Amino acid sequence: MALRARLLLFVALPLAAVTALAGAGIAWWRWDSARQPTVSDDIPAMDQAIAVTMTAAGDQAAVAISGVLRAATCRISPVRKGGEFTRSADLYTDPGGEDDLISRIAGSLPAGWQPRRGAAAGGNAGPLTATIGTGVRLSVRQLGPGWVTARARTGCTGGKQPADGAPDATGGPATEVVNGLLSAIAARPGEVRQHRVTCPQGGSLATLAVLSQPTDSADLAGRLRARLPGGARLFTSASNRVSYRDGPVSVIVAASDDNTAVTVRYTTTC
């Protein structure tokens, strides 16, 4: 065999082996990716946990839901990163009513979720935890006076954080109420999001969340008092927040963390 042919063979054989290994590696990666869980597999259970919790709260709280967020990074395997994802909801009731609210929710969860109450601590009501069959964990706990949060969290899973839903283009009652409240404090809408989950008996629970453009957020309770609908149940708060329940509708108006804007959340319940 000529020297040139031997050299070509010397180069070609290792190259072919590397190409074959690379092809096998790609095939294995695709196979392994296809069999790994993703957050989309857990979203129905997360939504169910939040919808059942919101339904159980009834008219004892003004409520609002959030989108699905990547809360932590983790490893599904030694070679693959994943994440833990959450969907949360806020529930605002009168200060002192937090334990009754959490107890009401605990009594409405399916027995198969194994709901458990923890001990009260630090002046806060005892937390509630439960596990849905898919491995989604639900926690309901008091964060402050009159403020309870519900959070559904996945285990370590793959996939990307889903995009927030776009608001309904047709507007409707939610947009009318939100714009009216913002107008009452001389604010204009800025960032708009919509979050939606399916209710246990059908239909959906949706929150229209609007962050205003920079504005004066002082004394929301005093400035919005005249805008509250007659017959609405207003929940008391020591914070700069207005929360009320008007039949199946919850409305929460609160100053942003830096007090330079206002968030308005309008939620239709199951």
C-alpha positions as CSV (number, residue, x, y, z in Angstrom):
1,M,0.0,0.0,0.0
2,A,1.4,3.4,-0.9
3,L,2.4,5.8,1.8
4,R,-0.3,8.3,0.9
5,A,-3.0,5.6,1.1
6,R,-1.7,4.4,4.5
7,L,-1.8,8.0,5.8
8,L,-5.3,8.5,4.6
9,L,-6.4,5.3,6.2
10,F,-4.6,6.2,9.4
11,V,-6.6,9.4,9.6
12,A,-9.9,8.1,8.3
13,L,-10.4,5.2,10.7
14,P,-10.2,7.3,13.9
15,L,-12.3,10.0,12.3
16,A,-15.0,7.4,11.5
17,A,-14.9,6.1,15.0
18,V,-15.2,9.6,16.5
19,T,-18.2,10.3,14.1
20,A,-19.9,7.0,15.1
21,L,-19.4,7.8,18.8
22,A,-20.7,11.3,18.3
23,G,-23.8,10.0,16.5
24,A,-24.4,7.5,19.2
25,G,-24.0,10.2,21.9
26,I,-26.5,12.4,20.1
27,A,-29.0,9.5,19.8
28,W,-28.6,8.6,23.4
29,W,-29.1,12.3,24.5
30,R,-32.3,12.5,22.5
31,W,-33.6,9.2,23.9
32,D,-32.7,10.3,27.4
33,S,-34.3,13.7,26.9
34,A,-37.5,12.1,25.7
35,R,-37.9,9.9,28.7
36,Q,-37.2,12.6,31.3
37,P,-40.1,14.4,33.0
38,T,-40.8,18.0,32.1
39,V,-42.6,20.8,33.9
40,S,-45.4,20.6,31.3
41,D,-46.2,17.1,32.8
42,D,-46.7,18.7,36.3
43,I,-48.6,21.8,35.3
44,P,-52.1,20.1,35.4
45,A,-51.4,18.9,39.0
46,M,-50.0,22.3,40.0
47,D,-53.1,24.0,38.6
48,Q,-55.4,21.5,40.3
49,A,-53.8,22.2,43.7
50,I,-54.2,26.0,43.3
51,A,-57.7,25.8,42.0
52,V,-58.9,23.5,44.8
53,T,-57.3,25.7,47.3
54,M,-58.9,28.9,45.9
55,T,-62.3,27.2,45.7
56,A,-62.0,26.0,49.3
57,A,-61.3,29.5,50.5
58,G,-64.7,30.6,49.3
59,D,-65.6,34.2,50.2
60,Q,-63.3,34.2,53.2
61,A,-60.5,35.8,51.3
62,A,-59.6,37.9,48.3
63,V,-57.4,35.8,46.0
64,A,-55.0,36.1,43.1
65,I,-52.9,33.6,41.2
66,S,-49.5,33.9,39.6
67,G,-47.7,32.3,36.7
68,V,-45.4,29.3,36.7
69,L,-41.9,30.3,37.8
70,R,-38.6,28.5,37.9
71,A,-37.8,28.6,41.7
72,A,-34.6,26.7,41.8
73,T,-32.0,24.9,39.7
74,C,-31.3,21.2,40.4
75,R,-29.8,18.1,38.7
76,I,-32.0,15.5,37.2
77,S,-28.9,13.3,36.5
78,P,-25.2,13.8,36.7
79,V,-25.2,15.1,33.2
80,R,-28.5,17.0,33.0
81,K,-29.7,20.1,34.8
82,G,-33.3,20.7,35.7
83,G,-35.4,23.0,37.8
84,E,-38.1,23.1,40.5
85,F,-41.1,25.1,39.4
86,T,-43.8,26.8,41.4
87,R,-47.3,28.3,40.9
88,S,-48.5,30.4,43.7
89,A,-51.6,32.2,44.9
90,D,-52.1,35.0,47.5
91,L,-55.1,35.0,49.8
92,Y,-56.0,38.1,51.9
93,T,-58.4,37.8,54.8
94,D,-59.0,39.9,58.0
95,P,-56.1,39.7,60.5
96,G,-56.8,37.0,63.0
97,G,-58.7,34.9,60.4
98,E,-55.7,33.1,59.0
99,D,-56.0,29.9,61.0
100,D,-59.7,29.5,60.2
101,L,-58.9,30.1,56.5
102,I,-56.1,27.5,56.4
103,S,-58.3,25.0,58.4
104,R,-61.1,25.5,55.9
105,I,-58.7,24.7,53.0
106,A,-57.3,21.7,54.9
107,G,-60.8,20.3,55.3
108,S,-61.5,20.6,51.6
109,L,-58.4,18.9,50.2
110,P,-58.8,15.3,48.9
111,A,-57.8,12.7,51.5
112,G,-55.5,11.1,49.0
113,W,-53.3,14.3,49.1
114,Q,-52.6,13.5,52.8
115,P,-53.1,17.1,54.0
116,R,-51.2,17.8,57.3
117,R,-51.2,20.8,59.6
118,G,-48.0,21.9,61.3
119,A,-47.7,23.7,64.6
120,A,-48.2,27.4,64.9
121,A,-45.0,29.4,65.4
122,G,-43.9,33.0,65.8
123,G,-47.5,34.2,66.0
124,N,-48.4,32.7,62.6
125,A,-51.0,30.0,62.0
126,G,-49.9,26.4,61.6
127,P,-48.9,25.7,58.0
128,L,-50.7,23.2,55.8
129,T,-48.8,20.8,53.5
130,A,-50.1,18.1,51.0
131,T,-48.7,16.0,48.2
132,I,-50.4,15.3,45.0
133,G,-49.9,11.9,43.4
134,T,-47.5,13.2,40.7
135,G,-45.1,14.5,43.4
136,V,-46.2,18.1,43.3
137,R,-46.1,19.5,46.9
138,L,-48.7,22.0,48.1
139,S,-48.0,24.3,51.0
140,V,-50.4,26.9,52.5
141,R,-48.9,29.2,55.1
142,Q,-49.3,32.6,56.7
143,L,-46.9,35.2,55.6
144,G,-48.2,38.2,57.6
145,P,-51.3,39.6,59.3
146,G,-54.2,38.7,57.0
147,W,-51.9,37.3,54.3
148,V,-51.8,33.6,53.4
149,T,-50.0,32.1,50.4
150,A,-50.5,28.8,48.6
151,R,-47.7,27.4,46.6
152,A,-47.6,24.3,44.4
153,R,-44.0,23.1,43.7
154,T,-42.7,20.4,41.5
155,G,-39.8,18.1,42.1
156,C,-36.6,18.3,40.0
157,T,-37.8,18.3,36.4
158,G,-36.9,19.4,32.9
159,G,-38.3,21.9,30.5
160,K,-38.5,25.7,30.4
161,Q,-40.6,28.2,32.3
162,P,-43.8,28.7,30.4
163,A,-44.6,32.1,29.2
164,D,-47.2,34.2,30.9
165,G,-50.6,34.2,29.3
166,A,-51.6,37.2,27.1
167,P,-54.6,39.2,28.4
168,D,-57.9,38.9,26.5
169,A,-57.9,41.3,23.6
170,T,-61.6,42.1,24.1
171,G,-61.1,43.7,27.6
172,G,-64.4,43.2,29.4
173,P,-65.3,43.7,33.1
174,A,-61.8,43.0,34.4
175,T,-60.2,45.7,32.2
176,E,-63.0,48.1,33.1
177,V,-62.5,47.7,36.8
178,V,-58.7,47.8,36.7
179,N,-58.7,50.9,34.6
180,G,-61.2,52.6,36.9
181,L,-59.2,51.9,40.0
182,L,-56.0,53.2,38.3
183,S,-57.8,56.3,37.1
184,A,-59.0,57.0,40.6
185,I,-55.3,57.4,41.8
186,A,-54.2,59.1,38.6
187,A,-52.2,56.1,37.4
188,R,-51.9,54.5,34.0
189,P,-51.6,50.8,33.2
190,G,-48.1,49.6,32.3
191,E,-47.2,45.9,32.3
192,V,-50.1,43.5,31.9
193,R,-50.3,39.7,32.5
194,Q,-53.0,37.1,32.7
195,H,-52.8,33.8,34.6
196,R,-55.3,31.0,34.3
197,V,-56.0,27.6,35.8
198,T,-58.8,25.1,35.2
199,C,-61.4,24.7,38.0
200,P,-62.2,21.3,39.5
201,Q,-65.7,21.2,38.0
202,G,-64.8,22.9,34.8
203,G,-64.4,26.5,33.7
204,S,-61.4,28.5,34.7
205,L,-60.0,30.7,37.4
206,A,-58.1,33.7,36.0
207,T,-56.2,36.7,37.3
208,L,-55.6,39.8,35.3
209,A,-52.5,41.4,36.8
210,V,-51.6,45.0,35.9
211,L,-48.5,46.9,37.1
212,S,-49.0,50.6,36.7
213,Q,-46.6,53.1,35.2
214,P,-44.6,55.0,37.9
215,T,-47.1,56.8,40.2
216,D,-47.9,58.0,43.7
217,S,-48.9,55.0,45.7
218,A,-49.6,56.6,49.0
219,D,-52.9,56.0,51.0
220,L,-54.5,53.6,48.6
221,A,-57.3,52.8,51.1
222,G,-58.3,56.5,51.4
223,R,-58.1,57.3,47.7
224,L,-60.0,54.2,46.5
225,R,-62.7,54.2,49.1
226,A,-65.3,55.8,46.8
227,R,-64.5,53.4,44.0
228,L,-65.4,50.2,46.0
229,P,-68.6,48.6,44.8
230,G,-71.6,48.6,47.2
231,G,-72.0,45.3,49.1
232,A,-68.4,44.3,48.5
233,R,-66.6,42.6,51.4
234,L,-63.5,44.7,52.3
235,F,-60.7,42.9,54.2
236,T,-58.9,45.1,56.7
237,S,-55.2,45.6,56.4
238,A,-52.4,47.5,58.2
239,S,-50.4,47.5,54.9
240,N,-50.9,49.9,52.0
241,R,-53.2,47.5,50.3
242,V,-56.9,47.3,49.4
243,S,-58.4,43.8,49.1
244,Y,-62.1,43.1,48.6
245,R,-64.5,40.4,47.4
246,D,-67.5,41.2,45.2
247,G,-69.3,38.0,44.8
248,P,-67.1,35.7,42.7
249,V,-64.7,38.4,41.9
250,S,-61.6,39.3,44.0
251,V,-59.7,42.6,43.6
252,I,-56.4,43.4,45.2
253,V,-54.7,46.8,44.9
254,A,-51.2,47.2,46.5
255,A,-48.2,49.4,46.3
256,S,-45.1,47.9,44.7
257,D,-42.2,47.0,47.0
258,D,-40.4,50.3,46.2
259,N,-43.7,52.3,46.4
260,T,-43.1,53.8,42.9
261,A,-46.0,51.9,41.3
262,V,-49.3,50.1,42.0
263,T,-50.3,46.5,41.1
264,V,-54.0,45.7,40.5
265,R,-55.1,42.1,40.3
266,Y,-58.6,41.2,39.3
267,T,-59.5,37.5,39.7
268,T,-62.6,35.5,38.7
269,T,-63.0,32.5,40.8
270,C,-64.5,29.0,40.1
